[in-house]
Amino acid sequence: MKAIVITGSSSGIGKAAAKLFAAQGWQVAATLRKPENETELTEIDKIKLYRLDVTDPASIDNAAVPILNDFEVIDVVLNNAGYGLVGPFEASTPAQIRRQFDTNVFGLMEVTRAFLPHCRANQAGILINVSSLGGCITYPFTSLYHSTKWAIEGFSESLAFELGELGIQVKLIEPGAVATDFGGRSMEFAMPNELPDYGPAAQKFMAAQVNSDRVPATAEQIAEGIYEAATDGKTQLPYPLGDAAETYRMREQVGDDAFIAGTRQRIFG
Ligand SMILES: NC(=O)c1ccc[n+]([C@@H]2O[C@H](COP(=O)([O-])OP(=O)(O)OC[C@H]3O[C@@H](n4cnc5c(N)ncnc54)[C@H](OP(=O)(O)O)[C@@H]3O)[C@@H](O)[C@H]2O)c1
């Protein structure tokens, strides 16, 4: 029976992936910051919960040791935990920036490090990192979130070379818009009143979001894409999912400059 470790399993994409892999007969180590609050995953036989905060190295070790004891082989590590910091870069405090990188980038790296010796010993394993369409294109007022996802893209692409030689694969999940709690609970806003210069542009950006005709994918659809990445036997690195695939293609077709000009025109007129 195959086994997967998932970070950020309390909601959204992580929870949908935990349920899907379990339904497909996999054993699932679902890690969460607060397993005591979980009531749904606890009802599923194939899922075991572990406490793990990706920003806390001790908690990563405290989860990895029992997971590696409980499961003979870990086939897939799904680095999913993440959140978005939104607002003008200038408004973000150093503590906010650090927390954004600690969670989305350094947390992902440390979880990867915790399971690499196991994968190396087996000369097998797939590391699936949840990036974003926001790791391939950018919008204004999300520079820090984008920089974490672009970091994950570069990290994963480079890692894929060196781990590929050891029999370990790296894959990137790049969802477009997804209807999860991400836009609510998982978004931190840095938009202080003392920087009114950004107000008009920020309002245009917010209006463009409200008027957007993007149709978000469901967390379940993204989980299906993750399952495909875990099982398709391909060495493919990026998996643009939902509306990311079309946007990704469009940037390739028109080129960077025209794509960026189009984004500016659409948001700021
Ligand atoms: N939704 C979208 O439109 C979208 C698009 C592209 C990419 N993504 C990416 O998809 C991933 C999952 O997001 P989602 O859309 O499923 O949002 P979500 O439902 O809000 O889930 C975010 C998950 O990350 C967890 N998390 C946050 N900080 C953590 C930490 N320090 N340690 C462990 N877990 C932590 C949350 O756990 P708690 O319950 O403890 O807070 C939650 O389980 C993120 O990496 C996000 O960047 C989302």
The ligand as a MOL file (V3000), in Angstrom:
LIG
                    3D

  0  0  0     0  0            999 V3000
M  V30 BEGIN CTAB
M  V30 COUNTS 48 52 0 0 0
M  V30 BEGIN ATOM
M  V30 1 N -6.7110 28.8270 -3.1090 0
M  V30 2 C -6.0500 29.2820 -4.1350 0
M  V30 3 O -6.5760 30.0890 -4.9400 0
M  V30 4 C -4.6200 28.8240 -4.3720 0
M  V30 5 C -4.0680 29.0610 -5.6410 0
M  V30 6 C -2.7620 28.6670 -5.8830 0
M  V30 7 C -2.0350 28.0450 -4.8810 0
M  V30 8 N -2.5920 27.8220 -3.6510 0 CHG=1
M  V30 9 C -1.7520 27.1900 -2.6310 0
M  V30 10 O -2.4070 26.0380 -2.1430 0
M  V30 11 C -1.9250 25.7530 -0.8340 0
M  V30 12 C -3.1080 25.4000 0.0590 0
M  V30 13 O -3.9560 26.5190 0.1360 0
M  V30 14 P -5.5580 26.3770 0.1220 0
M  V30 15 O -6.0510 27.1260 -1.0490 0
M  V30 16 O -5.9630 24.9720 0.3220 0 CHG=-1
M  V30 17 O -5.9350 27.2860 1.3860 0
M  V30 18 P -6.4670 26.8860 2.8470 0
M  V30 19 O -7.7130 26.0890 2.7500 0
M  V30 20 O -6.5200 28.1590 3.6020 0
M  V30 21 O -5.3190 25.9320 3.4210 0
M  V30 22 C -4.0780 26.4060 3.8660 0
M  V30 23 C -3.4870 25.3230 4.7320 0
M  V30 24 O -2.1410 25.6840 5.1050 0
M  V30 25 C -2.0250 25.4510 6.4860 0
M  V30 26 N -0.9550 26.2240 7.1140 0
M  V30 27 C -0.7670 27.5620 7.1100 0
M  V30 28 N 0.3260 27.8680 7.8400 0
M  V30 29 C 0.8340 26.6920 8.3040 0
M  V30 30 C 1.9310 26.3290 9.1050 0
M  V30 31 N 2.7530 27.2520 9.6190 0
M  V30 32 N 2.1540 25.0040 9.3740 0
M  V30 33 C 1.3310 24.0530 8.8760 0
M  V30 34 N 0.2440 24.3310 8.1390 0
M  V30 35 C 0.0040 25.6380 7.8510 0
M  V30 36 C -3.3790 25.7990 7.0570 0
M  V30 37 O -3.4870 25.2260 8.3440 0
M  V30 38 P -4.2560 25.9310 9.5900 0
M  V30 39 O -5.6450 25.3630 9.5690 0
M  V30 40 O -3.4890 25.5020 10.7730 0
M  V30 41 O -4.2200 27.4140 9.3630 0
M  V30 42 C -4.2760 25.1230 6.0270 0
M  V30 43 O -4.3750 23.7470 6.2930 0
M  V30 44 C -1.1120 26.9700 -0.3950 0
M  V30 45 O 0.2680 26.6650 -0.5080 0
M  V30 46 C -1.5010 28.0240 -1.3980 0
M  V30 47 O -0.4630 28.9740 -1.6120 0
M  V30 48 C -3.8700 28.1910 -3.3920 0
M  V30 END ATOM
M  V30 BEGIN BOND
M  V30 1 1 1 2
M  V30 2 2 2 3
M  V30 3 1 2 4
M  V30 4 1 4 5
M  V30 5 2 4 48
M  V30 6 2 5 6
M  V30 7 1 6 7
M  V30 8 2 7 8
M  V30 9 1 8 9
M  V30 10 1 8 48
M  V30 11 1 9 10
M  V30 12 1 9 46
M  V30 13 1 10 11
M  V30 14 1 11 12
M  V30 15 1 11 44
M  V30 16 1 12 13
M  V30 17 1 13 14
M  V30 18 2 14 15
M  V30 19 1 14 16
M  V30 20 1 14 17
M  V30 21 1 17 18
M  V30 22 2 18 19
M  V30 23 1 18 20
M  V30 24 1 18 21
M  V30 25 1 21 22
M  V30 26 1 22 23
M  V30 27 1 23 24
M  V30 28 1 23 42
M  V30 29 1 24 25
M  V30 30 1 25 26
M  V30 31 1 25 36
M  V30 32 1 26 27
M  V30 33 1 26 35
M  V30 34 2 27 28
M  V30 35 1 28 29
M  V30 36 1 29 30
M  V30 37 2 29 35
M  V30 38 1 30 31
M  V30 39 2 30 32
M  V30 40 1 32 33
M  V30 41 2 33 34
M  V30 42 1 34 35
M  V30 43 1 36 37
M  V30 44 1 36 42
M  V30 45 1 37 38
M  V30 46 2 38 39
M  V30 47 1 38 40
M  V30 48 1 38 41
M  V30 49 1 42 43
M  V30 50 1 44 45
M  V30 51 1 44 46
M  V30 52 1 46 47
M  V30 END BOND
M  V30 END CTAB
M  END
